[in-house]
Amino acid sequence: MLPAEPKTRMLVRRKGPENMHNIDLEGKVAIVTGGGGGMGGAMSLALASHGASVCAADVNRDAADKIADEAHKTTNSGTILPIAFDVTDFDDCARVVEVTRKELGPVNVLVNNAGVGMQTINENYMNEPAKFWLADLDRWQRMMDINFKGPFMMAKLVAESMVEQGWGRIINVTTSLDTMIRHNYSPYGQSKAALESGTATWAKDLEGSGVSVNVLVPGGPTNTGFIPESAPFDRDKLVQPEVMTGPVVWLASDRSDGITNSRFVASNWDASLDPDEAARAVCAPAAWPDAGTQAVWPGAN
Ligand SMILES: NC(=O)c1ccc[n+]([C@@H]2O[C@H](COP(=O)([O-])OP(=O)(O)OC[C@H]3O[C@@H](n4cnc5c(N)ncnc54)[C@H](O)[C@@H]3O)[C@@H](O)[C@H]2O)c1
């Protein structure tokens, strides 16, 4: 049997970086999947507070509604439209894009953030980790569908219209590279490695179109519902979800024009710097381009 989707932990919101206020996202329309969650909520609020119109799409309707209410109370610039959907269902994904287009305008920014962790495979994975061969097939498939097929379907639905507009942003939330190969993290690591690799491939397919594809990761275990209460961590010492706000606002803006196929580690973002400098300091290639150089193609020199 499939486990219930993990409940979203409601957080006390900390403030994002102060020096981002000169980035104006007015006129931009963004979809944040998992927009009711810890990092998705923080990113939705940050984008809206910089003037964007944001659709916070989440399987947890209440969580998305709460983020929209919070935006209504705390920002007087952008808006948040909450939508309930399941990212594994193509018709649902298409409905989110269509409703966003009708209510807010053509989609300029997609943040592929919805995701599930090892709890989907094994509720007690922190205290009783299990080997890969013990995974239930339905749970395994569910994780791959949420973490990789869903982001692919969302990207497929927005890419063409972004190309027609000559501008767009696809921001994929993967994970730290070592988590992709961590023991007892199957198939979480593989689902995120697939999305990391997708980022590099999609970015190349979109080269020259004005549409960028980049990876944004928090940079370590982050204080959201994704990390179970039973985890042996001091939650104040975890990465806090608000680290994502500076880089996501910069990535969603014109300031990141021309930056694609890159990865950004949010916890290394120095908010005391000008955002362009902060971005330059943490920008690295997406995926593992150097590891692919051993392939020998017929006819290539
Ligand atoms: N928290 C961490 O330690 C950590 C570290 C690295 C990367 N990540 C990634 O960050 C992203 C955000 O996670 P978070 O830490 O904010 O966790 P979270 O649980 O707070 O947020 C995830 C959100 O995704 C939503 N979601 C789950 N299944 C869905 C579905 N089928 N359709 C639509 N929405 C769905 C949940 O309802 C939730 O609101 C995830 O992709 C996760 O893999 C998390």
The ligand as a Gaussian input file, in Angstrom:
#p B3LYP/6-31G(d) Opt

LIG

0 1
 N       14.455000      19.048000       2.909000
 C       15.602000      18.561000       2.474000
 O       16.472000      18.135000       3.241000
 C       15.899000      18.571000       0.991000
 C       17.246000      18.543000       0.588000
 C       17.533000      18.579000      -0.787000
 C       16.506000      18.656000      -1.706000
 N       15.203000      18.648000      -1.276000
 C       14.150000      18.749000      -2.301000
 O       13.486000      19.988000      -2.107000
 C       12.164000      19.917000      -2.627000
 C       11.204000      20.554000      -1.655000
 O       11.145000      19.769000      -0.483000
 P       10.929000      20.357000       0.984000
 O       12.141000      20.048000       1.741000
 O       10.437000      21.742000       0.917000
 O        9.814000      19.357000       1.516000
 P        8.256000      19.577000       1.809000
 O        7.725000      18.224000       2.131000
 O        8.078000      20.659000       2.793000
 O        7.690000      20.091000       0.408000
 C        7.416000      19.232000      -0.679000
 C        6.075000      19.655000      -1.248000
 O        5.778000      18.823000      -2.390000
 C        4.406000      18.492000      -2.323000
 N        4.139000      17.239000      -3.062000
 C        4.473000      15.974000      -2.701000
 N        3.982000      15.105000      -3.587000
 C        3.337000      15.828000      -4.528000
 C        2.606000      15.475000      -5.691000
 N        2.434000      14.192000      -6.053000
 N        2.061000      16.461000      -6.440000
 C        2.199000      17.768000      -6.080000
 N        2.867000      18.157000      -4.967000
 C        3.428000      17.196000      -4.213000
 C        4.117000      18.297000      -0.819000
 O        2.739000      18.373000      -0.538000
 C        4.934000      19.431000      -0.230000
 O        4.168000      20.607000      -0.081000
 C       11.915000      18.447000      -2.922000
 O       12.024000      18.219000      -4.307000
 C       13.043000      17.741000      -2.181000
 O       13.385000      16.516000      -2.806000
 C       14.880000      18.625000       0.048000

